[in-house]
C-alpha cells in the first residue's frame, strides 16, 4: 500500500473523542479537523485557486463523475493531472463517482461488475466500476482517492443494506488491487446503512484491507439527525486511531461539532458555495438572506470581525444585496468567499479548542448563539 | 467652473494629431489615451476592484440610468458615494443616463424639460432631465460627470439633428448651472448627427460653455466606419487642445487607433467584458472563440506573452474552454480579466508609441496582424 497519505494524531479530547491531527499528503501537510471546499468540475464555484490559498484552504475536492464526463480523464491527464489543469498546488481529494452515479436513479443499473448509467448531460451510455474509477482517479492524479462504493439510500431494508455493504467490501478489494500509484492514497469507505450490526461488520471488513484512511459513507442521506449520530459513533468505534476519518457531504458547523465529537477529522460539502449562489451568508448566529429588504440600508459588513475577503475589505450588506438583486456575478464571489472562510475559520477555532482542552465548552458556546 | 478635472498635454504626434497626456482627477492622475472599463451597476462584471487595480485600470464608468433605478442615488449617497459603495478608490466617470433612456424607444417621451420614461425593470414611470441627471451624479460623487444630451439615432434627417443638437446645447447650459460640486468635473458632449455643419455648430456652442472636458457623442451608432471617422475629425477640430476628449462606447483596438489619430484621449466600452461572457478572448491577432473544439487539447495560454492574470498564471485554453462549456463562473472571470488587460495594455503601448514618435508605425504594424 502507498505511503502517500499519513495521519499524525496530535491530541485527543478524552471526554468526547474529538481529535486534532495533521494530515500529510504529497501536496502538503494540513491540520485536522479540516473542511475541504468542493471543486466539482475542476473549479470551486465562483472563486479562484489564489483566493482559496489566501483563505487557508488546504485540500479541495474534485468529482470523478463530473470530470469523467467533462472534460474526460484523458484530457486532464494530458494536461499534467488535475492539480496542473486547474492550477491548484495544494492537496486534492477525488470521490469515486459512485455517489453521483447512484443518484441518477432510473438512469443506472448496478451489477457485481459495476454500474451502467446514462450521462445526465447527453444520455450517452457509460460504465463505472471499481477498476474504471481507480483508473480515472489515477489519471486525475488526486492525492486522496476514494474507493468505489454504493451509498445506500435511506430508508433501505436490512437485506438490501447487507448485500450492498458486502458488495462494497468486494469492490474495495478490487479498488485496492487496481490503485497502484505510489503518490496517491486510497481511502476505504464504511457502509452498513442504518444498522449497527452492518456498520460494525462493514468497518471490520474495510479496515482489514488496511487503507491509509477511512470514510464513513451513507450518512446525511435523509435520516433523522439522532440516527446519523448513532451510526457515526458505531462506525468510528471500529476505525483505527492512527488513520484519518472522513465524513462525506456534511458542511454546517452544528454537524461538524457532532461529528468531530465522534472522532471525525475530514469534511467536504457544496453547501457553503451553493447557498452563496442563492444569496445566503453563513454567520455564527445563523444565515443571513442577503436579498431581504432589511439589508437595503445596512452598511455593515456581513459579519463583524470576520476576516474573509468581503468583510475585511468592507464590502457591505447593502452593496452585496444590490449586486445580488441586479444579477452581478461579483455578489456570488463575495458570498462564496465569505461562506468558505466562515467554515475554514470555524474549523481552525474548533481545532484550537481541542488543543486547549476546551472542545466541549467551545461546542456549547457556539451552539447557544447559532440558529440553524 | 470646478477645477476638479484638468488635462496636461505631454506630447502631440504632429503627423496625425494623436495625443499623449495626463488626466488629473480628485482620485488620482492617469495617463491618456485611456481605456475605461464599464461598471454599469456598481461592478465591472465578473471582476473585483482589486483585480482592476492590479491590471492598471485608472478610471471606471458607472451608468447613471442603472444606478438611478437600482439601488437608487439616495442609497449610494447614504453609503458615502459610489467610490465607497463599490470599494473603488481610483477615478469614476458617470454617464448622464441619456443614452440608456433614449434607447428605450417607445417607452420614453422627450420634451424640452426632459425625458419621461418607463423603467425597463418594472415599468414604473420615471423622469430624467438635465437637473435630475446632475443631482443623481452629484449624489453618486463621480469624478467626471457627463452632461445630459440626446444621442441622435442613425439615420436622422437634417432638421431632426439640428433641433436635437440645439436642445443638447440648451440642456448643457442647464447642466452647467445645476452641477455645483467642487470635486466633480462636468464634461460637455458634442452632437450634430452625421452633418459636418451641425457638428461644427455643436462643437462651437458646447465649447463656448467652457467645460473641463468634452465628449464626442452620437458616433458608433450604426453609421459606416468611414462616416464615423469623418464626423470624428470634424468634431475634434473644434475642441480646445488643453481639454481631454472622450469618445463614448468604443472598445476595439482598430477603432482606438482611428480615434486616437483624430485626437481622442478617452474611451469606454462594455465590449471586452460582454464578449468575455460570450466566450471570446481578444488577442492581437483577433478573437478566439474559446468553446470551439480546436481548443480542446490546446494547453497554451490565451495569448503568449500576455501579462493578464489568466495568462501569467498559466490558465490554459483547454482549461478555460472546459470551464466555459460546463458553465463555471470562473471562466467568465478569467476571460474578462484577459480582455480588460488586453485593452489596457494596448493603450499603454499605444501611448508609448506616441511618446517615442512612432505612433503611425505602431498603428500600421498592429493592424497588419489584427483580424477583426
Contacts between the chains, C-beta under 8 A, distances in Angstrom:
chain1	res1	chain2	res2	distance
A	41	B	322	7.6
A	41	B	323	7.4
A	41	B	326	4.7
A	41	B	328	5.9
A	42	B	319	7.3
A	42	B	322	6.6
A	42	B	323	7.3
A	42	B	328	7.9
A	43	B	323	5.7
A	43	B	328	4.5
A	43	B	329	7.9
A	43	B	330	4.6
A	43	B	331	8.0
A	45	B	328	6.6
A	45	B	329	6.2
A	45	B	330	7.6
A	46	B	329	4.6
A	46	B	330	7.0
A	47	B	330	7.4
A	48	B	330	6.4
A	48	B	333	7.2
A	50	B	313	7.9
A	66	B	326	7.6
A	70	B	322	6.8
A	70	B	325	6.7
A	70	B	326	5.5
A	71	B	296	7.5
A	71	B	318	7.4
A	71	B	322	4.4
A	71	B	325	7.8
A	75	B	296	7.0
A	75	B	297	6.8
A	75	B	318	6.7
A	75	B	322	7.7
A	78	B	297	6.6
A	78	B	299	7.4
A	79	B	299	5.6
A	79	B	316	6.9
A	79	B	318	6.1
A	79	B	319	7.1
A	85	B	316	7.7
A	85	B	318	7.7
A	85	B	319	5.6
A	86	B	319	6.7
A	87	B	313	6.2
A	87	B	314	6.5
A	87	B	315	6.1
A	87	B	319	7.6
A	296	B	71	7.4
A	296	B	75	7.0
A	297	B	75	6.9
A	297	B	78	6.6
A	299	B	78	7.4
A	299	B	79	5.6
A	313	B	50	7.9
A	313	B	87	6.2
A	314	B	87	6.4
A	315	B	87	6.1
A	316	B	79	6.9
A	316	B	85	7.8
A	318	B	71	7.4
A	318	B	75	6.7
A	318	B	79	6.1
A	318	B	85	7.7
A	319	B	42	7.3
A	319	B	79	7.1
A	319	B	85	5.6
A	319	B	86	6.7
A	319	B	87	7.6
A	322	B	41	7.6
A	322	B	42	6.6
A	322	B	70	6.8
A	322	B	71	4.3
A	322	B	75	7.7
A	323	B	41	7.4
A	323	B	42	7.3
A	323	B	43	5.7
A	325	B	70	6.6
A	325	B	71	7.8
A	326	B	41	4.7
A	326	B	66	7.6
A	326	B	70	5.4
A	328	B	41	5.9
A	328	B	42	7.9
A	328	B	43	4.5
A	328	B	45	6.7
A	329	B	43	7.9
A	329	B	45	6.2
A	329	B	46	4.7
A	329	B	329	6.0
A	329	B	332	6.3
A	329	B	333	7.6
A	330	B	43	4.6
A	330	B	45	7.6
A	330	B	46	7.0
A	330	B	47	7.4
A	330	B	48	6.4
A	331	B	43	8.0
A	332	B	329	6.3
A	333	B	48	7.1
A	333	B	329	7.6
A	333	B	333	7.8
